[in-house]
Amino acid sequence: MALVQVKVPDIGDFKDVAIIEVLVKEGDTIRPEQSLITVESDKASMEIPSSHGGVVKSLKVKLGDKVNIGDLLLELESAGAPAAAPAPTASAAPSASAAAAPTPVAAPATAPAAASAGNSTVTVVVPDIGDFKDVAVIELLVKPGDTVAVDQSLITVESDKASMEIPSSHAGVVQSLSVKLGDTVNIGSPVLVLTVAGAASAAAPVPVAAPVAAPAPVAASATPATPAAAHNPTAAPSAALPHASPSVRKFARELGVPLDELKGSGPKGRITQDDVAGFVKAVMAGGVQTKAQAAKAPAASAGSGAGLNLLAWPQVDFAKFGAVERKPLSRIKKISGANLHRNWVVIPHVTNHDEADITELEAFRVAMNKEHEKSGTKFTMLAFLIKASVAALKKFPEFNASLDGDELVLKKYFHIGFAADTPNGLVVPVIKDADQKGVAQIAKEMSELAAKARDGKLSPADMTGGCFSISSLGGIGGTYFTPIINAPEVAILGVCKSFIKPVWNGSAFEPRLTLPLSLSWDHRVIDGAAAARFNAYLGAILADFRRVLL
Ligand code: CAO
């Protein structure tokens, strides 16, 4: 065993660069060329690899420190290492055969012509990326019409050992892409065609950022300097370094996103920029908590979780089992999904099922529809249900309430939401002041709101302020289900398809039209007896609608 000092190698033009990530800790076993720290200048970030393998004995730097060539980073206990540490630059630079080691040059260089230019177009090609051959394109970072700057990353390629971003040799507007996802490329392969103002002639040498080995200036999102050897998930300890491209990791760092808590949606579980953005949105919407938030959250407070400490989501390569197609979730699905998830996890739901005899009500509804045939008004069962729910909410005020910390906010208004199924997902428009409206007016507003919902034209005002919601699957089918409460409401009524049921009237069975009711309620606010009474009362009103007047 020998103690080896690992120092900052020759990192080119970079001086006094700040350490923005420490990727190992004392006691870690590391392999040669494993990334130790990430440093960042005003132009780019880069990872500094280890010159040796071994066990980290002592770390000599911390976050925020500034380093230069030759600075001591850490001491390693290394089996078989020479007692005297090799020269810092040479020892820390990966060998030519190293996984992520094309040319060990850190500073941008001028390469021979790597692009051919037409009148005002330039074909940007893959520059010298060292040992990499037939690497797969795993990310397209620009699209036709985009304006790109010199050195801006255009695509990400990945071999079985490492990934790197290919920068643009010119500034201009992307005319067309010459590659698509999954293509394999080599040095000289065309990447895209740029329209360039005053482009150079075809033979002119084109400055390209030299591909560099780790330590490599890692492409920064705004001013990337070079294609970079990025995190190597296959060789690096996978628990320590999530699989993501350098610019995605930088993006995550800027937003403070803990990458190790994300599930990548890219090939081989790679974390994409969209994954990071989606995670941030989910956290902001309250649907997801970071581990840090969960650790801080008081377990008992309303609206916060205690950190569920769940198993990781199963990562399955579905294509292994048969043909698949990937389809992005709609915006509404993403938003409603996050809300439903939070509500399901945070609210202790219980669902009571009951039945209402709507034989007379349905006969009345049909008669009303006949009577109003010419006016175009359609008296729907849901409109009657909204009116009946208002009566039940008046009788049981704790159902028309919201939890606010240790207080219950009891509402004196009656705004009723109804779930509407649209091609883009579920929305819940709200009928305002349903207590002050007749069934015909409610039915008219419902049909207007449902049409707006289907056309994606609901305004936020159309969907806010609800006190209680109804989800009707009556026109579709089913018997009973467990609707999820629409927080901060405390109850929701689910309704399924009515059916004829033989009911004993004391002397004979009578066919009665029966409506299945499913009431989900928040057990922090409502108890089972109250829920049973609410359902029974609702059933009584639906059986004899004159009770609404009482
Ligand atoms: N039992 C039997 N039939 C019923 C019924 C019931 N409970 N409710 C409605 N119907 C029938 C109606 O009689 C009508 O039949 P006709 O076309 O022959 O007249 C048909 O179903 C459509 O009903 P409707 O015009 O009254 O519409 P609706 O009020 O039932 O539905 C709306 C409107 C917007 C709620 C509905 O389009 C919708 O989106 N439903 C799905 C809601 C949903 O997805 N809920 C689940 C959320 S939880 O994940």
Boltz pocket constraint, residues with backbone or C-beta under 6 A from the ligand:
constraints:
  - pocket:
      binder: B
      contacts: [[A, 380], [A, 381], [A, 382], [A, 383], [A, 418], [A, 419], [A, 420], [A, 421], [A, 422], [A, 426], [A, 450], [A, 471], [A, 472], [A, 473], [A, 474], [A, 475], [A, 476], [A, 483], [A, 484], [A, 495], [A, 496], [A, 497], [A, 498], [A, 499], [A, 515]]
      max_distance: 6.0
